[in-house]
Amino acid sequence: MDGVVSAGVTPQDEPADRVKPPYVADERTTLDGWLDFHRRTLLWKCEGLTDDQLRSRPVPPSTLSLIGLVRHMAEVERGWFADHFGMDDATLYCTEEAPAADFDDIDSADIAADLATLRAEIDTYREAATAFNLDHIETTADGRQFGLRWVYTHMIEEYARHNGHADMLREAIDGATGD
């Protein structure tokens, strides 16, 4: 279906820095490639929109917004990677009183700051990951163990799921679609 666009729907131009993962590569290159591809996809879905559009919740009864997804994925980056890399794992938006603040407390969100926060979290954990082997296992305070390979796979799944949401939200906002 490449090149086929439904009537009234505008394709969103794919950014040059959204690189598809190689078809043949070692495991680490493949995992890094897919994770970066999905990270960039979410940011792409936010490009060219106003702050109000990024805050909008255009698919009722869902309360999802593009900026909510950005804030959520910044929390997810930190939540899953920080423990593995011995870094600050304090939440960015969520609190005990407001556990879904990443999604819910967006009416006065600072859009530029939230996008910068996601980019910073991505850069931090992309860099930190290079020091660890995929076989690295972290034990949480409650005794659960998570392998870095599992965390990579979970992060790819988490981004892919939310990028599906982002596709739907973006199309509802301005009709733009894109792979």
Contact map, one row per residue, 1 for C-alpha under 8 A:
11110000000000000000000000000000000000000000000000000000000000000000000000000000000000000000000000000000000000000000000000000000000000000000000000000000000000000000000000000000000
11110000000000000000000000000000000000000000000000000000000000000000000000000000000000000000000000000000000000000000000000000000000000000000000000000000000000000000000000000000000
11111000000000000000000000000000000000000000000000000000000000000000000000000000000000000000000000000000000000000000000000000000000000000000000000000000000000000000000000000000000
11111100000000000000000000000000000000000000000000000000000000000000000000000000000000000000000000000000000000000000000000000000000000000000000000000000000000000000000000000000000
00111110111000000000000000000000000000000000000000000000000000000000000000000000000000000000000000000000000000000000000000000000000000000000000000000000000000000000000000000000000
00011111100000000000000000000000000000000000000000000000000000000000000000000000000000000000000000000000000000000000000000000000000000000000000000000000000000000000000000000000000
00001111100000000000000000000000000000000000000000000000000000000000000000000000000000000000000000000000000000000000000000000000000000000000000000000000000000000000000000000000000
00000111110000000000000000000000000000000000000000000000000000000000000000000000000000000000000000000000000000000000000000000000000000000000000000000000000000000000000000000010000
00001111111000000000000000000000000000000000000000000000000000000000000000000000000000000000000000000000000000000000000000000000000000000000000000000000000000000000000000100011100
00001001111100000000000000000000000000000000000000000000000000000000000000000000000000000000000000000000000000000000000000000000000000000000000000000000000000000000000000000011100
00001000111110000000000000000000000000000000000000000000000000000000000000000000000000000000000000000000000000000000000000000000000000000000000000000000000000000000000000000001110
00000000011111000000000000000000000000000000000000000000000000000000000000000000000000000000000000000000000000000000000000000000000000000000000000000000000000000000000000000001110
00000000001111100000000000000000000000000000000000000000000000000000000000000000000000000000000000000000000000000000000000000000000000000000000000000000000000000000000000000000010
00000000000111110100000000000000000000000001000000000000000000000000000000000000000000000000000000000000000000000000000000000000000000000000000000000000000000000000000000000000011
00000000000011111100000000000000000000000001000000000000000000000000000000000000000000000000000000000000000000000000000000000000000000000000000000000000000000000000000000000000000
00000000000001111110000000000000000000000000000000000000000000000000000000000000000000000000000000000000000000000000000000000000000000000000000000000000000000000000000000000000000
00000000000000111110000000000000000000010000000000000000000000000000000000000000000000000000000000000000000000000000000000000000000000000000000000000000000000000000000000000000000
00000000000001111111000000000000000010011000000000000000000000000000000000000000000000000000000000000000000000000000000000000000000000000000000000000000000000000000000000000000000
00000000000000011111100000000000100010000000000000000000000000000000000000000000000000000000000000000000000000000000000000000000000000000000000000000000000000000000000000000000000
00000000000000000111110000000000110010000000000000000000000000000000000000000000000000000000000000000000000000000000000000000000000000000000000000000000000000000000000000000000000
00000000000000000011111000000100110010000000000000000000000000000000000000000000000000000000000000000000000000000000000000000000000000000000000000000000000000000000000000000000000
00000000000000000001111110000100100000000000000000000000000000000000000000000000000000000000000000000000000000000000000000000000000000000000000000000000000000000000000000000000000
00000000000000000000111110000000000000000000000000000000000000000000000000000000000000000000000000000000000000000000000000000000000000000000000000000000000000000000000000000000000
00000000000000000000011111000100000000000000000000000000000000000000000000000000000000000000000000000000000000000000000000000000000000000000000000000000000000000000000000000000000
00000000000000000000011111101100000000000000000000000000000000000000000000000000000000000000000000000000000000000000000000000000000000000000000000000000000000000000000000000000000
00000000000000000000000111111100000000000000000000000000000000000000000000000000000000000000000000000000000000000000000000000000000000000000000000000000000000000000000000000000000
00000000000000000000000011111110000000000000000000000000000000000000000000000000000000000000000000000000000000000000000000000000000000000000000000000000000000000000000000000000000
00000000000000000000000001111111000000000000000000000000000000000000000000000000000000000000000000000000000000000000000000000000000001000000000000000000000000000000000000000000000
00000000000000000000000011111111100000000000000000000000000000000000000000000000000000000000000000000000000000000000000000000000000000000000000000000000000000000000000000000000000
00000000000000000000110111111111110000000000000000000000000000000000000000000000000000000000000000000000000000000000000000000000000000000000000000000000000000000000000000000000000
00000000000000000000000000111111111000000000000000000000000000000000000000000000000000000000000000000000000000000000000000000000000000000000000000000001100000000000000000000000000
00000000000000000000000000011111111100000000000000000000000000000000000000000000000000000000000000000000000000000000000000000000000000000000000000000001000000000000000000000000000
00000000000000000011110000001111111110000000000000000000000000000000000000000000000000000000000000000000000000000000000000000000000000000000000000000000000000000000000000000000000
00000000000000000001100000000111111111000000000000000000000000000000000000000000000000000000000000000000000000000000000000000000000000000000000000000000000100000000000000000000000
00000000000000000000000000000011111111100000000000000000000000000000000000000000000000000000000000000000000000000000000000000000000000000000000000000001001100100000000000000000000
00000000000000000000000000000001111111110000000000000000000000000000000000000000000000000000000000000000000000000000000000000000000000000000000000000000000000000000000000000000000
00000000000000000111100000000000111111111000000000000000000000000000000000000000000000000000000000000000000000000000000000000000000000000000000000000000000000000000000000000000000
00000000000000000000000000000000011111111100000000000000000000000000000000000000000000000000000000000000000000000000000000000000000000000000000000000000000100110010000000000000000
00000000000000000000000000000000001111111110000000000000000000000000000000000000000000000000000000000000000000000000000001000000000000000000000000000000000000100000000000000000000
00000000000000001100000000000000000111111111000000000000000000000000000000000000000000000000000000000000000000000000000000000000000000000000000000000000000000000000000000000000000
00000000000000000100000000000000000011111111100000000000000000000000000000000000000000000000000000000000000000000000000000000000000000000000000000000000000000000010000000000000000
00000000000000000000000000000000000001111111110000000000000000000000010000000000000000000000000000000000000000000000000000000000000000000000000000000000000000100010010000000000000
00000000000000000000000000000000000000111111111000000000000000000000010000000000000000000000000000000000000000000010000000000000000000000000000000000000000000000000000000000000000
00000000000001100000000000000000000000011111111000000000000000000000000000000000000000000000000000000000000000000000000000000000000000000000000000000000000000000000000000000000000
00000000000000000000000000000000000000001111111000000000000000000100000000000000000000000000000000000000000000000000000000000000000000000000000000000000000000000000011001000000000
00000000000000000000000000000000000000000111111110000100000000000110000000000000000000000000000000000000000000000000000000000000000000000000000000000000000000000000000001000000000
00000000000000000000000000000000000000000011111110000000000000000000000000000000000000000000000000000000000000000000000000000000000000000000000000000000000000000000000000000000000
00000000000000000000000000000000000000000000011111000000000000000000000000000000000000000000000000000000000000000000000000000000000000000000000000000000000000000000000000000000000
00000000000000000000000000000000000000000000011111101100000000000000000000000000000000000000000000000000000000000000000000000000000000000000000000000000000000000000000000000000000
00000000000000000000000000000000000000000000000111111100000000000000000000000000000000000000000000000000000000000000000000000000000000000000000000000000000000000000000000000000000
00000000000000000000000000000000000000000000000011111110000000000000000000000000000000000000000000000000000000100000000000000000000000000000000000000000000000000000000000000000000
00000000000000000000000000000000000000000000000001111111000000000000000000000000000000000000000000000000000000000000000000000000000000000000000000000000000000000000000000000000000
00000000000000000000000000000000000000000000000011111111000000000000000000000000000000000000000000000000000000000000000000000000000000000000000000000000000000000000000000001000000
00000000000000000000000000000000000000000000010011111111000000001110000000000000000000000000000000000000000000100000000000000000000000000000000000000000000000000000000000000000000
00000000000000000000000000000000000000000000000000111111100000001111000000000000000000000000000000000000011010000000000000000000000000000000000000000000000000000000000000000000000
00000000000000000000000000000000000000000000000000011111110000001100000000000000000000000000000000000000000000000000000000000000000000000000000000000000000000000000000000001000000
00000000000000000000000000000000000000000000000000000011111101111000000000000000000000000000000000000000000000000000000000000000000000000000000000000000000000000000000010000000000
00000000000000000000000000000000000000000000000000000001111100011000000000000000000000000000000000000000000000000000000000000000000000000000000000000000000000000000000010011000000
00000000000000000000000000000000000000000000000000000000111111110000000000000000000000000000000000000000000000000000000000000000000000000000000000000000000000000000000010010000000
00000000000000000000000000000000000000000000000000000000111111100000000000000000000000000000000000000000000000000000000000000000000000000000000000000000000000000000000000000000000
00000000000000000000000000000000000000000000000000000000001111100000000000000000000000000000000000000000000000000000000000000000000000000000000000000000000000000000000000000000000
00000000000000000000000000000000000000000000000000000000101111110000000000000000000000000000000000000000000000000000000000000000000000000000000000000000000000000000000000000000000
00000000000000000000000000000000000000000000000000000000101111111000000000000000000000000000000000000011000000000000000000000000000000000000000000000000000000000000000000000000000
00000000000000000000000000000000000000000000000000000000111001111101100000000000000000000000000000000010000000000000000000000000000000000000000000000000000000000000000010000000000
00000000000000000000000000000000000000000000000000000111110000111111100000000000000000000000000000000010000000000000000000000000000000000000000000000000000000000000010010000000000
00000000000000000000000000000000000000000000110000000111000000011111110000000000000000000000000000000000000000000000000000000000000000000000000000000000000000000000010011000000000
00000000000000000000000000000000000000000000010000000110000000001111111000000000000000000000000000000010010000100110000000000000000000000000000000000000000000000000000000000000000
00000000000000000000000000000000000000000000000000000010000000011111111100000000000000000000000000000111010000000000000000000000000000000000000000000000000000000000000000000000000
00000000000000000000000000000000000000000000000000000000000000011111111110000000000000000000000000000110000000000000000000000000000000000000000000000000000000000100010000000000000
00000000000000000000000000000000000000000110000000000000000000000111111111000000000000000000000000000000000000000110010000000000000000000000000000000000000000000000000000000000000
00000000000000000000000000000000000000000000000000000000000000000011111111100000000000000000100000000110000000000110010000000000000000000000000000000000000000000000000000000000000
00000000000000000000000000000000000000000000000000000000000000000001111111110000000000000000000000000110000000000000000000000000000000000000000000000000000000000000000000000000000
00000000000000000000000000000000000000000000000000000000000000000000111111111000000000000000000000000000000000000000010000000000000000000000000000000000000000100000000000000000000
00000000000000000000000000000000000000000000000000000000000000000000011111111100000000000001000000000000000000000000110011000000000000000000000000000000000000000000000000000000000
00000000000000000000000000000000000000000000000000000000000000000000001111111110000000000011100000000100000000000000000000000000000000000000000000000000000000000000000000000000000
00000000000000000000000000000000000000000000000000000000000000000000000111111111000000000000000000000000000000000000000000000000000000000000000000000000001000000000000000000000000
00000000000000000000000000000000000000000000000000000000000000000000000011111111110000000000000000000000000000000000000011001000000000000000000000000000001000000000000000000000000
00000000000000000000000000000000000000000000000000000000000000000000000001111111110000011110000000000000000000000000000010001000000000000000000000000000000000000000000000000000000
00000000000000000000000000000000000000000000000000000000000000000000000000111111111000001010000000000000000000000000000000000000000000000000000000000000000000000000000000000000000
00000000000000000000000000000000000000000000000000000000000000000000000000011111111100000000000000000000000000000000000000000000000000000000000000000010001000000000000000000000000
00000000000000000000000000000000000000000000000000000000000000000000000000001111111110000000000000000000000000000000000000001000000000000000000000000010000000000000000000000000000
00000000000000000000000000000000000000000000000000000000000000000000000000001111111111111000000000000000000000000000000000001000000000000000000000000000000000000000000000000000000
00000000000000000000000000000000000000000000000000000000000000000000000000000011111111111000000000000000000000000000000000000000000000000101000000000000000000000000000000000000000
00000000000000000000000000000000000000000000000000000000000000000000000000000001111111100000000000000000000000000000000000000000000000001100000000010000000000000000000000000000000
00000000000000000000000000000000000000000000000000000000000000000000000000000000111111100000000000000000000000000000000000000001100000000000000000000000000000000000000000000000000
00000000000000000000000000000000000000000000000000000000000000000000000000000000011111110000000000000000000000000000000000000000000000000000000000000000000000000000000000000000000
00000000000000000000000000000000000000000000000000000000000000000000000000000000011111111000000000000000000000000000000000000000000000000000000000000000000000000000000000000000000
00000000000000000000000000000000000000000000000000000000000000000000000000000100011001111100000000000000000000000000000000000000000000000000000000000000000000000000000000000000000
00000000000000000000000000000000000000000000000000000000000000000000000000000110011000111110000000000000000000000000000000000000000000000000000000000000000000000000000000000000000
00000000000000000000000000000000000000000000000000000000000000000000000000000100000000011111000000000000000000000000000000000000000000000000000000000000000000000000000000000000000
00000000000000000000000000000000000000000000000000000000000000000000000000100110000000001111111000000000000000000000000000000000000000000000000000000000000000000000000000000000000
00000000000000000000000000000000000000000000000000000000000000000000000001100000000000000111110000000000000000000000000000000000000000000000000000000000000000000000000000000000000
00000000000000000000000000000000000000000000000000000000000000000000001000100000000000000011111000001100000000000000000000000000000000000000000000000000000000000000000000000000000
00000000000000000000000000000000000000000000000000000000000000000000000000000000000000000011111101111100000000000000000000000000000000000000000000000000000000000000000000000000000
00000000000000000000000000000000000000000000000000000000000000000000000000000000000000000010111111111000000000000000000000000000000000000000000000000000000000000000000000000000000
00000000000000000000000000000000000000000000000000000000000000000000000000000000000000000000011111100000000000000000000000000000000000000000000000000000000000000000000000000000000
00000000000000000000000000000000000000000000000000000000000000000000000000000000000000000000001111100000000000000000000000000000000000000000000000000000000000000000000000000000000
00000000000000000000000000000000000000000000000000000000000000000000000000000000000000000000011111111000000000000000000000000000000000000000000000000000000000000000000000000000000
00000000000000000000000000000000000000000000000000000000000000000000000000000000000000000000011111111100000000000000000000000000000000000000000000000000000000000000000000000000000
00000000000000000000000000000000000000000000000000000000000000000000000000000000000000000000011001111111100000000000000000000000000000000000000000000000000000000000000000000000000
00000000000000000000000000000000000000000000000000000000000000000000000000000000000000000000111001111111110000000000000000000000000000000000000000000000000000000000000000000000000
00000000000000000000000000000000000000000000000000000000000000000001101100100000000000000000110000111111110000000000000000000000000000000000000000000000000000000000000000000000000
00000000000000000000000000000000000000000000000000000000000000111011101100000000000000000000000000011111110000000000000000000000000000000000000000000000000000000000000000000000000
00000000000000000000000000000000000000000000000000000000000000100001000000000000000000000000000000011111110000000000000000000000000000000000000000000000000000000000000000000000000
00000000000000000000000000000000000000000000000000000000000000000000000000000000000000000000000000011111111110000000000000000000000000000000000000000000000000000000000000000000000
00000000000000000000000000000000000000000000000000000010000000000011000000000000000000000000000000001111111110000000000000000000000000000000000000000000000000000000000000000000000
00000000000000000000000000000000000000000000000000000010000000000000000000000000000000000000000000000000111110000000000000000000000000000000000000000000000000000000000000000000000
00000000000000000000000000000000000000000000000000000000000000000000000000000000000000000000000000000000111111000000000000000000000000000000000000000000000000000000000000000000000
00000000000000000000000000000000000000000000000000000010000000000000000000000000000000000000000000000000111111100100000000000000000000000000000000000000000000000000000000000000000
00000000000000000000000000000000000000000000000000000000000000000000000000000000000000000000000000000000000111111100000000000000000000000000000000000000000000000000000000000000000
00000000000000000000000000000000000000000000000000100100000000000010000000000000000000000000000000000000000011111110000000000000000000000000000000000000000000000000000000000000000
00000000000000000000000000000000000000000000000000000000000000000000000000000000000000000000000000000000000001111111000000000000000000000000000000000000000000000000000000000000000
00000000000000000000000000000000000000000000000000000000000000000000000000000000000000000000000000000000000001111111100000000000000000000000000000000000000000000000000000000000000
00000000000000000000000000000000000000000000000000000000000000000010011000000000000000000000000000000000000011111111110000000000000000000000000000000000000000000000000000000000000
00000000000000000000000000000000000000000010000000000000000000000010011000000000000000000000000000000000000000111111111000000000000000000000000000000000000000000000000000000000000
00000000000000000000000000000000000000000000000000000000000000000000000000000000000000000000000000000000000000011111111100000000000000000000000000000000000000000000000000000000000
00000000000000000000000000000000000000000000000000000000000000000000000001000000000000000000000000000000000000001111111110000000000000000000000000000000000000000000000000000000000
00000000000000000000000000000000000000000000000000000000000000000000011011000000000000000000000000000000000000000111111111000000000000000000000000000000000000000000000000000000000
00000000000000000000000000000000000000000000000000000000000000000000000000000000000000000000000000000000000000000011111111100000000000000000000000000000000000000000000000000000000
00000000000000000000000000000000000000000000000000000000000000000000000000000000000000000000000000000000000000000001111111110000000000000000000000000000000000000000000000000000000
00000000000000000000000000000000000000000000000000000000000000000000000001001100000000000000000000000000000000000000111111111000000000000000000000000000000000000000000000000000000
00000000000000000000000000000000000000100000000000000000000000000000000001001000000000000000000000000000000000000000011111111100000000000000000000000000000000000000000000000000000
00000000000000000000000000000000000000000000000000000000000000000000000000000000000000000000000000000000000000000000001111111110000000000000000000000000000000000000000000000000000
00000000000000000000000000000000000000000000000000000000000000000000000000000000000000000000000000000000000000000000000111111111000000000000000000000000000000000000000000000000000
00000000000000000000000000000000000000000000000000000000000000000000000000001100110000000000000000000000000000000000000011111111100000000000000000000000000000000000000000000000000
00000000000000000000000000000000000000000000000000000000000000000000000000000000000000000000000000000000000000000000000001111111110000000000000000000000000000000000000000000000000
00000000000000000000000000000000000000000000000000000000000000000000000000000000000000000000000000000000000000000000000000111111111000000000000000000000000000000000000000000000000
00000000000000000000000000000000000000000000000000000000000000000000000000000000000010000000000000000000000000000000000000011111111100000000000000000000000000000000000000000000000
00000000000000000000000000000000000000000000000000000000000000000000000000000000000010000000000000000000000000000000000000001111111100000000000000000000000000000000000000000000000
00000000000000000000000000000000000000000000000000000000000000000000000000000000000000000000000000000000000000000000000000000111111110000000000000000000000000000000000000000000000
00000000000000000000000000000000000000000000000000000000000000000000000000000000000000000000000000000000000000000000000000000011111110000000000000000000000000000000000000000000000
00000000000000000000000000000000000000000000000000000000000000000000000000000000000000000000000000000000000000000000000000000001111111010000000000000000000000000000000000000000000
00000000000000000000000000000000000000000000000000000000000000000000000000000000000000000000000000000000000000000000000000000000011111110000000000010000000000000000000000000000000
00000000000000000000000000010000000000000000000000000000000000000000000000000000000000000000000000000000000000000000000000000000000111110000000000111000000000000000000000000000000
00000000000000000000000000000000000000000000000000000000000000000000000000000000000000000000000000000000000000000000000000000000000011111000000000111000000000000000000000000000000
00000000000000000000000000000000000000000000000000000000000000000000000000000000000000000000000000000000000000000000000000000000000111111100000000111000000000000000000000000000000
00000000000000000000000000000000000000000000000000000000000000000000000000000000000100000000000000000000000000000000000000000000000000111110000011110000000000000000000000000000000
00000000000000000000000000000000000000000000000000000000000000000000000000000000001100000000000000000000000000000000000000000000000000011111000011110000000000000000000000000000000
00000000000000000000000000000000000000000000000000000000000000000000000000000000000000000000000000000000000000000000000000000000000000001111111111000000000000000000000000000000000
00000000000000000000000000000000000000000000000000000000000000000000000000000000001000000000000000000000000000000000000000000000000000000111111110000000000000000000000000000000000
00000000000000000000000000000000000000000000000000000000000000000000000000000000000000000000000000000000000000000000000000000000000000000011111100000000000000000000000000000000000
00000000000000000000000000000000000000000000000000000000000000000000000000000000000000000000000000000000000000000000000000000000000000000011111100000000000000000000000000000000000
00000000000000000000000000000000000000000000000000000000000000000000000000000000000000000000000000000000000000000000000000000000000000000011111110000000000000000000000000000000000
00000000000000000000000000000000000000000000000000000000000000000000000000000000000000000000000000000000000000000000000000000000000000000011111111000000000000000000000000000000000
00000000000000000000000000000000000000000000000000000000000000000000000000000000000000000000000000000000000000000000000000000000000000001111001111100000000000000000000000000000000
00000000000000000000000000000000000000000000000000000000000000000000000000000000000000000000000000000000000000000000000000000000000000001110000111110110000000000000000000000000000
00000000000000000000000000000000000000000000000000000000000000000000000000000000000000000000000000000000000000000000000000000000000001111100000011111110000000000000000000000000000
00000000000000000000000000000000000000000000000000000000000000000000000000000000000100000000000000000000000000000000000000000000000011111100000001111111000000000000000000000000000
00000000000000000000000000000000000000000000000000000000000000000000000000000000000000000000000000000000000000000000000000000000000001110000000000111111100000000000000000000000000
00000000000000000000000000000000000000000000000000000000000000000000000000000000000000000000000000000000000000000000000000000000000000000000000001111111110000000000000000000000000
00000000000000000000000000000000000000000000000000000000000000000000000000000001100000000000000000000000000000000000000000000000000000000000000001111111111000000000000000000000000
00000000000000000000000000000011001000000000000000000000000000000000000000000000000000000000000000000000000000000000000000000000000000000000000000011111111100000000000000000000000
00000000000000000000000000000010000000000000000000000000000000000000000000000000000000000000000000000000000000000000000000000000000000000000000000001111111110000000000000000000000
00000000000000000000000000000000000000000000000000000000000000000000000000000000000000000000000000000000000000000000000000000000000000000000000000000111111111000000000000000000000
00000000000000000000000000000000001000000000000000000000000000000000000000011001000000000000000000000000000000000000000000000000000000000000000000000011111111100000000000000000000
00000000000000000000000000000000011001000000000000000000000000000000000000000000000000000000000000000000000000000000000000000000000000000000000000000001111111110000000000000000000
00000000000000000000000000000000000000000000000000000000000000000000000000000000000000000000000000000000000000000000000000000000000000000000000000000000111111111000000000000000000
00000000000000000000000000000000000000000000000000000000000000000000000000000000000000000000000000000000000000000000000000000000000000000000000000000000011111111100000000000000000
00000000000000000000000000000000001001100100000000000000000000000000000010000000000000000000000000000000000000000000000000000000000000000000000000000000001111111110000000000000000
00000000000000000000000000000000000001000000000000000000000000000000000000000000000000000000000000000000000000000000000000000000000000000000000000000000000111111111000000000000000
00000000000000000000000000000000000000000000000000000000000000000000000000000000000000000000000000000000000000000000000000000000000000000000000000000000000011111111100000000000000
00000000000000000000000000000000000000000000000000000000000000000000100000000000000000000000000000000000000000000000000000000000000000000000000000000000000001111111110000000000000
00000000000000000000000000000000000001001100000000000000000000000000000000000000000000000000000000000000000000000000000000000000000000000000000000000000000000111111111000000000000
00000000000000000000000000000000000000000000000000000000000000000000000000000000000000000000000000000000000000000000000000000000000000000000000000000000000000011111111100000000000
00000000000000000000000000000000000000000000000000000000000000000000000000000000000000000000000000000000000000000000000000000000000000000000000000000000000000001111111110000000000
00000000000000000000000000000000000000000100100000000000000000001100100000000000000000000000000000000000000000000000000000000000000000000000000000000000000000000111111111000000000
00000000000000000000000000000000000000000000100000000000000000000000000000000000000000000000000000000000000000000000000000000000000000000000000000000000000000000011111111100000110
00000000000000000000000000000000000000000000000000000000000000000000000000000000000000000000000000000000000000000000000000000000000000000000000000000000000000000001111111110000000
00000000000000000000000000000000000000000000000000000000111000011100000000000000000000000000000000000000000000000000000000000000000000000000000000000000000000000000111111111000000
00000000000000000000000000000000000000000000110000000000000000000100000000000000000000000000000000000000000000000000000000000000000000000000000000000000000000000000011111111111100
00000000100000000000000000000000000000000000000000000000000000000000000000000000000000000000000000000000000000000000000000000000000000000000000000000000000000000000001111111111100
00000000000000000000000000000000000000000000000000000000011000000000000000000000000000000000000000000000000000000000000000000000000000000000000000000000000000000000000111111110000
00000000000000000000000000000000000000000000000000001001010000000000000000000000000000000000000000000000000000000000000000000000000000000000000000000000000000000000000011111111000
00000000000000000000000000000000000000000000000000000000000000000000000000000000000000000000000000000000000000000000000000000000000000000000000000000000000000000000000001111111000
00000001110000000000000000000000000000000000000000000000000000000000000000000000000000000000000000000000000000000000000000000000000000000000000000000000000000000000000001111111100
00000000111100000000000000000000000000000000000000000000000000000000000000000000000000000000000000000000000000000000000000000000000000000000000000000000000000000000000001101111110
00000000111100000000000000000000000000000000000000000000000000000000000000000000000000000000000000000000000000000000000000000000000000000000000000000000000000000000001001100011111
00000000001111000000000000000000000000000000000000000000000000000000000000000000000000000000000000000000000000000000000000000000000000000000000000000000000000000000001000000001111
00000000000001000000000000000000000000000000000000000000000000000000000000000000000000000000000000000000000000000000000000000000000000000000000000000000000000000000000000000000111
